[in-house]
Amino acid sequence: MSSSPTPRPTVNFFTSATLLFGGSFSGTHLTALVAPHSQWSGLVGFFMFPVAFIAGMRLWPWVEVLIESFRSLFTKVRFAPKPGTRRAKRIISSFSFIITSVATSTLSGLILTPPAMQVVVDPGYKILISAGIVYGVICWVLIQLGYLQHADVYPSDS
């Protein structure tokens, strides 16, 4: 018996909208605190978390297909591990949200805190990368709870 709720399109829509618009709102305010004198803080903050979310949604099915292809390769070579469940593939492949969030947060830190601004560099990177990790983990947890799903690009029969 699965512990996650049944997939509902409205729940998926509102979760996605909350992550996108809440990410824009929190990113804008966070970058304004981290780099208050930067001319780019509003624009970079507005796109920081939504770009991470969209990239994670695009990368998630690809990682799932990649996991399935590696599993089938090992099955052919006789190093057959136990067949992976759909939940195990979802847990591993949804780490793409954490990776994309950390990558966009690091890129935002590079844009907002150039070497000329030595006062802002150290705390700026730490705060933005920590915020990226938190945003990625929130997305990952919502996936594990079943509130965020992607369309099955390559549906499997398991």
N, C-alpha and C positions, 0 to 999 in steps of 0.2 A: 504494500500500500504506500503510495507516494505521500510525502508530507507537504508538498507544495500545492497551492490551490490550482483549480482548473484554469487553463488559459482563457482569459477574457480579453477581447479586443479593446474594450473601453479602459480596462485597468492598464493594459500595455500602453495605450495612447496617453493617458494621464500621467503615468510614470515617466514616459519619454518626454512629455512636455514639461513636467516638473524638473527633470534633470537638465533639459536644455535651457529653459528660461531661468531656473534657479541657479544654474551654472553661470549664465551670463551675468546675472545680478551679483552673485557672490564674487565672481572673478573680477568684475569691474571695481567693486569696493575693496577687494583684497589688494589689487594692484595699485589702487589709489593710496592705500596705506603703506605699501612696500616702497613704491617709488613716487612720492608725492610731487616731485619736481620734473618728472618725465612727461614729455608731450605725448608719448605713445601709450601711457598707462590705461586710458579709457578704452582705446581700440583693442589693445592686446588683451586686456582683462575681459572685454566683451566676448572675444572669440576663443579664449584659452580653454575653458571647459567644454563648450559646445563642439569645438574641433576634436577634442579628445573623445567625446561621446560618439560623434559621427564616425571617426576613424575606428573606434572600438566596435561599433555596430557593423562596419564594413569588413573588419578583420576577423571578427568572431566566427562566421561560417567557414571562412577559409582555413582557419586553424583547426576547426572540427573536421573538415575534409582531409587535411594534412594528417591528423591523428589517425583517421580511418585508413588512409593509404599506408602509413607506417605499420599499422596493425595487420593489414592484409599482406604486406611485404614479409613481416616476421612469420606469419602463418604459412606462407609458401616456403620459407627457408627452414621450417621445422623448429624454430625457436618460439613456438606458439605460446604466447601468454594467454591467460584466461580471457575469454572474450569480454571486451569492455562494455559496460552498460552505457546507456544514453546519459545517465546522470553523471557518470565519471567523465565522459567526454565533455559534458557541459561545464563541469567544475574546472577542468583543465583549460578548455578553450576560452572560457570567459575571463581568464587572466589577461586577455588582450586589452581589457579596459584599464587595468592597472598599468600595463606597459605604456599604452597610449597617453594616459593621464600624466604619468611621470615624464614622458618625452615632451609633451606640449608645455608642461610646467617648467621644465628645464629650458626649453626654447624661449619661453616667455621671460624667464630670468635672464637669459643671455641678451634679449632685446632691451629689457628695461634697466638693467644694471651694467652699463658698460664699464670698462676699467677706469675711466676718468672719474666715476662716482664712487670712490673708495669707501665713503661713509655708508653707502647703501648696499654694497655688494654682499657682505657676509650674511646679515640677517635676511636680505632679500631672497637669496638662493635657498636658504634653509626654510623660510616660510612658504615660498612658492612650491618647492618640491614636496614639502610635508602636506600642503593643501592638495597637490596632485595625487599623492598616495591616498589621502582620505577620500577624495572624490572617486578614484578608481575602486577603492574598497567598497564604498557605498553602492556603486553600480554593480560590483561583483556580488554583494550580499543580496541586492534586489533580484538579481538573476537567480541566485540559489533559492530564494524564497518563492520564485515563480511569478513575480510581478513585472518582469521585463523579459520578453522573448523576441527572437528573431524569426523571420520566415525561413523555413527549411529550403535552402537552395538546392541541396542534394538530399532528398528524403531517404532515410534508410529504413530497413524493415525490422530493426530491433527495437 
